Amino acid sequence: MARVTSAGQAENLKRKINTALENLEKAQMRVSTGLRIQKPSDDPALANKILDIRGHISQNEQFVSNVNHTEAQLSVENMVYQDVQSILGRARDLAQMALSDTNHPSDYKFYAEELKQLVESTLETVNTTFEGKPLFAGNRTDGTAFTAERSQSTVATREFKFARNVSHDKVEISLEYADSFAVGDELVLQQGESQDYVTVSSIQSSSDSVVIQFNSDLSNNYSVESNQPAVLTKLQVDGEEAAAESEDATVAVPLLKSAERRAVVLPLDRVQGALEAGDQIVVQGMGGVSEIALVEAVQTDLTKNEAVVLLKTPLQNTYDAGLDARVIKHTSVGIGDIVGISYQGDEGVHLERVGKSSFIEVGMPGDVAFQRVFDQLVDLQSAVRNQGKGAIEELSNAVESSIEHITILQTQVGGKLNRADTLRNRLSDKNLALEQFLETVEQIDYSDAVVEYQVQLNMLTAMLQTGARTMSPSLFNFM
C-alpha cells in the first residue's frame, strides 16, 4: 500500500490554491473592467473576433474622414461654379447693352473696361486652390490651372525739372590740415588723369573735419575708394608751372570723402511720393545728352522746398538747371489686357475613396470646364471695344450656352454633395451598429460577473479552510 506523504499533500494543495487564485483574479478583472477577456490568450477566438470588429470600425472612421474632406472640396468647387455663373450673367447683360442702338461711342469703352475686369475676376476664381493645390488643374499639385497672355502694359512718363544745380564745389579734409589753406589760395585737385584748378572761396571747420568751398564747380569725379587716392595740392606761387618746379612748394592733402557728381536737386512738391530709393531715372540735358541712374536715397528740405536725390553712381555729364535739365521716370501702368488664357494642368481626375469600392470624383480638368468661358469673354471684350455688333450678338448667344454648361457642372457637383451626405450618414449608422455589436461581444453582464467573482472567492475560501484541517500534523501521520 502506497503512503501519501505530507509533502505530497502540501504540493497538491498548493497547486489547487494557485489555480483558484488565478480564477479569482480573472473574475475580479472582469468585474473591474467589464470585459470578457483581458489578453488574447484568455480566449484566442474571441480576441480575433474583437480585433476584426475594431478594424471595421477604424476603416469606417477613415471613410467618414474622406467623405468630409470630399464634401469640403466639392463645396469650394460649387462656389467657383456659382461665381463663374454670376460673372457670365453680367457679361451677357453687358453684351445686350452693347447691342442697343442708343449707345454713345464712349459707352463701348466703359462696357469693354467692365468686361476686362470680369475676365480678370474669372481667372482669379478659376485658379482657386484647395489645401494649396490648384482645384481645376487635374492631378497637378503646384502652379495654377490657367495662365494669361497679356498685351503690353501702358507706360506713364513723369518729368521733373531741376530746382537748381547741385553744388559740386567743395571737398572735405582732416582737421590737422586746417591751417594749411586760406581763402584765396589756388589749389589743384588731382586723381589719376583727372585734374581741376580751383580757388578757395570759404573754409568751414567742424569738430572732426574741414570743408573747403571753391569758387567754381569741379569738372571731374574724385573718389576716396579708388586705388589711387585723390590729393588736394596747394600752389605756393602763381601759375601751373610752379607746382611742377618744386615738390617742396606744395602741400598734398588726402580727401576724407569723395567729391563726385552724384546728386540732383528737384522741387519737393513734385517729387514727394513720386521718387524713392531703387527707382531708375533718366537724367537729361540740352543737346540730347542723357544717362540712366539709380536713386540711392531722397533727402528733403522743407524750408527750401527741395528734394536732393542721391544717386548710386556719379553722373558722367554736367547738367544745368538754367538749360532745362530734367529727370524722367518711366512707370508701367497696369499689367496689360488679357488677350488669351491657356490651360496649364493635365487631364487627370482625382478620385476620393469613400468605401471599399466606392469613389467620388472631385475637381475637374479646367479646360473642360472653363476654356470656352475664357475664350468667349476675351473675344466679347474685343468685340465690344471695336463696336462689332454682329460679333457681339454671336458671342452673347455663346455666353448663354456657357451659362447652361456651368449650370450642368454645378448640378453634377450638387449630386455629388448629396451622395457624400448620404454616405456619411450611412457610414455613421454602420459605425454605431458595429460599436453596439462590439459591446455585446467583448463586454460582460455585470450581475453574472459579480456572481462568478463570489463563487470563485467562496471556492478559494473553502479550499483554504479544508487544507488547514487536513494538513494538521499528528502522531498518526508518521506511523
C-alpha positions, 0 to 999 in steps of 0.5 A: 500500500502506497503512503501519501506523504505530507509533502505530497499533500502540501504540493497538491494543495498548493497547486489547487490554491494557485489555480483558484487564485488565478480564477479569482483574479480573472473574475475580479478583472472582469468585474473591474473592467467589464470585459470578457477577456483581458489578453488574447490568450484568455480566449484566442477566438474571441480576441480575433473576433474583437480585433476584426470588429475594431478594424471595421470600425477604424476603416469606417472612421477613415471613410467618414474622414474622406467623405468630409474632406470630399464634401469640403472640396466639392463645396469650394468647387460649387462656389467657383461654379456659382461665381463663374455663373454670376460673372457670365450673367453680367457679361451677357447683360453687358453684351445686350447693352452693347447691342442697343442702338442708343449707345454713345461711342464712349459707352463701348469703352466703359462696357469693354473696361467692365468686361476686362475686369470680369475676365480678370475676376474669372481667372482669379476664381478659376485658379482657386486652390484647395489645401494649396493645390490648384482645384481645376488643374487635374492631378497637378499639385503646384502652379495654377490651372490657367495662365494669361497672355497679356498685351503690353502694359501702358507706360506713364512718363513723369518729368521733373525739372531741376530746382537748381544745380547741385553744388559740386564745389567743395571737398572735405579734409582732416582737421590737422590740415586746417591751417594749411589753406586760406581763402584765396589760395589756388589749389589743384585737385588731382586723381589719376588723369583727372585734374581741376584748378580751383580757388578757395572761396570759404573754409568751414571747420567742424569738430572732426573735419574741414570743408573747403568751398571753391569758387567754381564747380569741379569738372571731374569725379574724385573718389576716396575708394579708388586705388589711387587716392585723390590729393588736394595740392596747394600752389605756393606761387602763381601759375601751373608751372610752379607746382611742377618746379618744386615738390617742396612748394606744395602741400598734398592733402588726402580727401576724407570723402569723395567729391563726385557728381552724384546728386540732383536737386528737384522741387519737393512738391513734385517729387514727394511720393513720386521718387524713392530709393531703387527707382531708375531715372533718366537724367537729361540735358540740352543737346540730347545728352542723357544717362540712366541712374539709380536713386540711392536715397531722397533727402528733403528740405522743407524750408527750401522746398527741395528734394536732393536725390542721391544717386548710386553712381556719379553722373558722367555729364554736367547738367544745368538747371538754367538749360532745362535739365530734367529727370524722367521716370518711366512707370508701367501702368497696369499689367496689360489686357488679357488677350488669351488664357491657356490651360496649364494642368493635365487631364487627370481626375482625382478620385476620393475613396469613400468605401471599399469600392466606392469613389467620388470624383472631385475637381475637374480638368479646367479646360473642360470646364472653363476654356470656352468661358475664357475664350468667349469673354476675351473675344466679347471684350474685343468685340465690344471695344471695336463696336462689332455688333454682329460679333457681339450678338454671336458671342452673347448667344455663346455666353448663354450656352456657357451659362447652361454648361456651368449650370450642368457642372454645378448640378453634377457637383450638387449630386455629388454633395448629396451622395457624400451626405448620404454616405456619411450618414450611412457610414455613421449608422454602420459605425454605431451598429458595429460599436453596439455589436462590439459591446455585446461581444467583448463586454460582460453582464455585470450581475453574472460577473459579480456572481462568478467573482463570489463563487470563485472567492467562496471556492478559494475560501473553502479550499483554504479552510479544508487544507488547514484541517487536513494538513494538521500534523499528528502522531498518526501521520508518521506511523 
